[in-house]
Amino acid sequence: MKIIGITGGIGAGKSSVLNYIQKNYNARVIMADQVAHMLEEPGQSCYYSIVEEFGSNILNADMTINRQRLAHIVFEDEKKRLKLNAIVHPKVKEYIVGEIKREREKGKLSFFIIEAALLLEDRYDLICDEVWYIYAHADIRRQRLKMARGYSDDKIDYIMKSQLTEEDFRKKCTVVIDNNSKEYDTQIQIDEALREEH
């Protein structure tokens, strides 16, 4: 089982790459964001630490964490954002490492795919056999984010500034998938990158 990390700037089209791999290969895809959401549910490993740190005013009536309220707090305060990351990220990584171990024991998969926005910053490269950078021009990414998510230019600027530069991604990743044009072109690149193992 080969472990592949997938990263890239926001709006680069990581989701379409993951969907294609999941549909066409014997692979399990795990997204760090989804794991984080699960671990922030009541009774899960991050929940109480987050409530203790940020207070009960971040809770909904049903005691679940109001993600928008929490996002608003950490967006405005870098120290608080780092505190939240320090609570959540190690637990997410621990969970993913556990899942890799479980899948290895089962021995049924060809690929285990990890997608994380902070894949390199959180040193997932140490547990991956390969790290892929999904690349798209900044203006294409901006267009996608406005259309698909309704993001404002300010929000896009803020997120893009907080992410690694293209140069950093290219330096640290073993495979670059160019996702600027048609889906078909991207899929050919994915097939080529996975063919030798398939």
matplotlib code that plots the C-alpha trace (Angstrom):
import matplotlib.pyplot as plt

x = [0.0, 1.4, 0.7, 0.3, -0.2, -2.1, -1.8, -1.9, -3.3, -7.0, -9.1, -6.4, -9.0, -7.8, -11.3, -11.7, -8.3, -9.4, -12.8, -11.1, -8.6, -11.4, -13.6, -10.9, -8.3, -8.2, -7.7, -9.0, -9.1, -8.9, -9.3, -7.8, -10.6, -13.3, -11.3, -11.0, -14.8, -15.4, -12.9, -14.6, -18.0, -19.2, -17.4, -14.6, -10.9, -10.7, -14.1, -13.5, -10.1, -11.6, -14.6, -12.2, -9.9, -12.6, -15.5, -19.1, -20.2, -18.9, -21.5, -24.9, -28.0, -27.4, -23.9, -22.1, -19.4, -20.6, -17.9, -18.7, -18.4, -15.1, -13.8, -14.6, -12.7, -9.5, -9.6, -9.2, -6.6, -3.4, -2.6, -6.0, -5.7, -2.4, -3.9, -6.8, -4.3, -2.2, -5.3, -6.7, -3.8, -1.9, -5.1, -6.0, -2.5, -2.8, -6.1, -4.8, -1.7, -4.0, -6.1, -3.0, -1.9, -5.4, -5.5, -2.0, -3.1, -6.1, -3.8, -6.5, -5.7, -3.2, -3.2, -3.9, -4.5, -4.2, -5.4, -4.6, -4.2, -1.3, 0.2, 3.7, 3.5, 2.2, 5.0, 2.7, 5.5, 7.3, 4.6, 4.0, 5.8, 5.0, 3.6, 1.6, 1.2, -2.0, -1.1, -3.4, -2.7, -3.7, -6.3, -7.9, -8.1, -9.6, -12.2, -13.1, -13.4, -15.7, -18.0, -18.0, -17.9, -18.9, -15.7, -14.8, -11.4, -10.5, -11.1, -9.3, -6.3, -6.2, -6.2, -3.7, -1.3, -1.4, -0.5, 2.8, 4.1, 4.2, 8.0, 7.7, 5.2, 7.3, 10.4, 8.8, 6.6, 7.6, 4.9, 3.2, -0.2, -1.1, -4.8, -5.1, -7.0, -9.5, -10.4, -9.3, -5.7, -5.5, -6.8, -4.1, -1.4, -3.0, -3.0, 0.6, 1.6, -0.2, 0.4, 3.6, 2.0, -1.4]
y = [0.0, 3.3, 6.4, 9.6, 13.0, 15.6, 19.3, 22.6, 26.1, 26.7, 26.5, 24.3, 21.6, 18.9, 17.6, 16.6, 14.8, 12.9, 12.0, 10.7, 8.5, 7.2, 6.2, 4.6, 3.1, 0.7, 3.6, 5.1, 8.9, 10.6, 14.4, 16.0, 18.6, 16.0, 14.1, 17.4, 18.0, 14.5, 14.9, 18.3, 16.6, 16.3, 13.4, 13.2, 13.9, 17.6, 18.8, 19.6, 21.2, 23.5, 24.5, 25.0, 27.2, 29.3, 29.2, 28.0, 30.9, 28.9, 26.3, 25.8, 25.0, 21.2, 21.6, 21.1, 23.6, 26.5, 26.3, 29.8, 31.4, 29.6, 30.5, 34.1, 34.2, 32.5, 34.5, 37.7, 36.5, 34.7, 33.5, 31.9, 30.3, 28.8, 27.6, 25.9, 24.3, 23.0, 21.3, 19.8, 19.0, 16.5, 14.6, 14.5, 13.2, 10.6, 9.4, 9.2, 7.3, 4.8, 4.4, 3.7, 1.0, -0.6, -0.6, -2.0, -4.9, -5.6, -5.5, -4.8, -1.3, -0.2, 3.4, 5.4, 9.1, 11.9, 15.4, 18.3, 22.0, 22.0, 18.7, 20.0, 22.4, 19.5, 17.2, 14.6, 14.2, 12.1, 9.4, 9.6, 7.7, 10.6, 14.1, 15.6, 19.3, 20.1, 23.3, 25.9, 29.6, 32.1, 33.8, 30.4, 29.5, 32.9, 32.4, 29.0, 30.2, 33.1, 30.8, 27.7, 29.2, 32.8, 34.0, 37.7, 39.0, 40.0, 36.5, 34.9, 37.2, 36.4, 32.6, 32.7, 34.8, 32.3, 29.4, 28.2, 29.8, 27.9, 27.7, 26.1, 23.6, 22.6, 22.3, 20.0, 17.8, 14.8, 15.0, 18.1, 17.7, 20.7, 21.4, 24.5, 23.1, 20.4, 17.7, 15.1, 16.5, 16.3, 12.7, 11.7, 13.1, 11.2, 7.9, 8.4, 9.1, 6.0, 3.6, 2.1, 1.0, 0.0]
z = [0.0, -1.1, 1.0, -1.1, 0.4, -1.7, -1.2, -3.0, -2.6, -2.0, -5.2, -7.0, -7.5, -5.0, -4.6, -8.3, -8.1, -5.0, -6.5, -9.7, -7.7, -5.4, -8.4, -10.5, -8.2, -5.2, -2.8, 0.4, 0.6, 3.9, 4.3, 7.3, 7.4, 7.7, 10.4, 12.3, 12.1, 13.5, 16.3, 17.3, 17.9, 21.5, 23.3, 20.7, 21.6, 20.6, 21.8, 25.5, 24.9, 22.3, 24.6, 27.5, 25.4, 23.6, 26.0, 25.9, 23.7, 20.7, 21.3, 19.5, 21.5, 21.0, 22.5, 19.2, 18.2, 16.0, 13.4, 12.0, 15.4, 16.1, 12.6, 13.1, 16.4, 15.0, 11.7, 13.7, 16.1, 15.0, 18.5, 18.8, 15.4, 16.5, 19.7, 17.9, 15.4, 18.4, 19.8, 16.6, 14.2, 16.4, 17.1, 13.4, 12.5, 15.3, 13.9, 10.3, 11.4, 13.2, 10.0, 7.9, 10.4, 10.2, 6.4, 6.3, 8.5, 6.3, 3.3, 0.7, -0.6, -3.3, -2.2, 0.9, 0.0, 2.6, 1.7, 4.0, 3.4, 5.8, 4.7, 4.5, 7.5, 9.7, 8.4, 6.8, 4.3, 6.9, 6.7, 3.0, 0.2, -2.2, -1.9, -4.8, -5.5, -7.3, -9.2, -10.7, -11.5, -8.8, -11.1, -12.0, -8.3, -7.5, -10.2, -8.9, -5.3, -6.3, -8.4, -6.2, -2.8, -3.2, -1.6, -1.7, -3.0, 0.6, 1.9, -1.0, -0.4, 3.3, 2.7, -0.2, 1.9, 4.7, 2.5, 1.1, -2.1, -5.3, -5.0, -1.6, -2.8, -5.8, -3.7, -1.2, -3.4, -5.5, -8.1, -9.7, -11.2, -13.4, -13.0, -15.1, -18.1, -18.8, -16.4, -18.9, -19.0, -15.2, -15.2, -17.7, -15.4, -12.4, -14.4, -15.3, -11.8, -10.5, -13.4, -12.2, -9.0, -10.4]

ax = plt.figure().add_subplot(projection="3d")
ax.plot(x, y, z, "-o")
ax.set_aspect("equal")
plt.show()
